[in-house]
Amino acid sequence: MTETALRELTDECEAWVRLLRAQVRGSEGRLRRLNADASSPIAEIADELRRLEILRPRLREARELSRGLEARARELRTGWLLRQAYARRAD
């Protein structure tokens, strides 16, 4: 894997986390508004709750994957740097 590919993958993962976070916040906001309005249909409240039940685990998973990717990227970069340093010493 190249540095460019690693950066692209990291950017995509970060975008995924941001998107899911925005969706969760939006759904939480809609749920607050629905709960504040006594005339809100129960079905709409239930829909938002179901949506959050789906989004929250996906956000947790995305965050975990992002942390794992960051750790692996550090390992790869360290390996690249060490190989470069050893190659310079050998010359």
C-alpha positions in Angstrom: 0.0 0.0 0.0 1.3 3.4 -0.9 1.2 6.5 1.3 -1.3 8.1 -1.1 -3.6 5.1 -0.9 -3.3 5.0 2.9 -4.3 8.7 3.1 -7.3 8.2 0.7 -8.5 5.3 2.9 -8.0 7.3 6.0 -9.9 10.2 4.5 -12.8 7.9 3.4 -13.0 6.4 6.9 -13.0 9.8 8.5 -15.8 11.0 6.1 -17.8 7.9 7.0 -17.5 8.7 10.7 -18.5 12.3 10.1 -21.5 11.3 8.0 -22.8 8.8 10.6 -22.2 11.3 13.4 -24.3 13.9 11.5 -27.0 11.4 10.9 -27.2 10.5 14.6 -27.2 14.1 15.7 -29.9 14.9 13.1 -32.1 12.0 14.3 -31.6 12.9 17.9 -32.6 16.5 17.1 -35.8 15.3 15.3 -36.5 13.0 18.2 -36.2 15.9 20.7 -38.5 18.1 18.6 -41.0 15.3 18.3 -41.0 14.6 22.0 -41.4 18.3 22.8 -44.6 18.4 20.7 -47.4 16.6 22.4 -49.3 16.3 19.1 -46.4 14.4 17.4 -47.5 11.0 16.1 -46.1 8.1 18.0 -45.2 6.4 14.7 -42.8 9.2 13.8 -41.2 8.9 17.3 -40.9 5.2 16.8 -39.3 5.7 13.4 -36.6 8.0 14.8 -35.9 5.5 17.6 -35.5 2.7 15.1 -33.2 4.9 13.0 -31.1 5.6 16.1 -31.0 1.9 17.0 -29.4 1.3 13.5 -27.1 4.4 13.4 -25.5 4.3 16.8 -24.0 0.8 16.4 -22.8 1.7 13.0 -21.1 4.9 14.3 -19.4 2.9 17.1 -18.2 0.4 14.5 -16.9 3.2 12.2 -15.1 4.8 15.1 -13.5 1.5 16.1 -12.4 0.8 12.5 -11.0 4.3 12.2 -8.9 3.8 15.4 -7.7 0.5 14.0 -6.8 2.1 10.7 -5.0 4.9 12.4 -2.9 2.4 14.4 -2.1 0.3 11.3 -1.2 3.4 9.4 1.3 4.4 12.1 2.8 0.9 12.0 3.1 1.1 8.2 4.6 4.5 8.3 7.1 3.5 11.0 8.1 0.5 8.9 8.6 2.7 5.8 10.7 5.2 7.8 12.8 2.4 9.4 13.5 0.8 6.0 14.5 4.2 4.6 16.9 4.7 7.5 18.4 1.3 7.2 18.8 1.8 3.4 20.6 5.0 4.0 23.0 3.4 6.5 23.7 0.6 4.0 24.8 3.2 1.4 
